[in-house]
Amino acid sequence: MAFDIGGLDLDLPKIGYSIGSYGAGRAIFQALYFAHIVRYFDERGILAAAISTFFPILSPFPVINLIARSNGKNSPAVWFLITTLLVMLASMDMAYGKESPDTLTSSVGTIFMFITASVPNKRSLGVTNGLSQMIASIARAIGPASST
């Protein structure tokens, strides 16, 4: 996307390398540290931390554009902010999970672990999981349609 409309005017290979590095780093991080983090902070703590990353994830976009306009798109400050943004996205993905057909990685996310842990008894586990998956599917169907 061009500078004029809020983008960074990066080449397509740089965008691809950035997204690929993010996916590989996220997969390696979750494979190595996810279980330890869940044991230390528990599901509720991780979910609260992920919800708190929404504003910090959205706020650096105009700042990155302004810095890229003044210092150039390949300045260390721009790439530091992009890396910081990708780290915050990885922490958010740890809580909500991400299942994408174009990547080989998927994570269940602590939200489904939190839902499973909040079930009052073993008999209602299937109903609770089914209901949460149904609501998530409806949200994934209605969200893009309503935003357009």
BELFEN-V19909 format. One record per helix or strand of 3 or more residues. SS is the DSSP state (@ for helix, = for strand). FROM is the first residue (numbers start at 1). TO is the last residue. Records with the same first field share a line. If there is no record, write none. Layout:
SS->FROM-TO ; FROM-TO
This chain:
@->3-5 ; 12-51 ; 53-71 ; 76-96 ; 110-117 ; 122-147
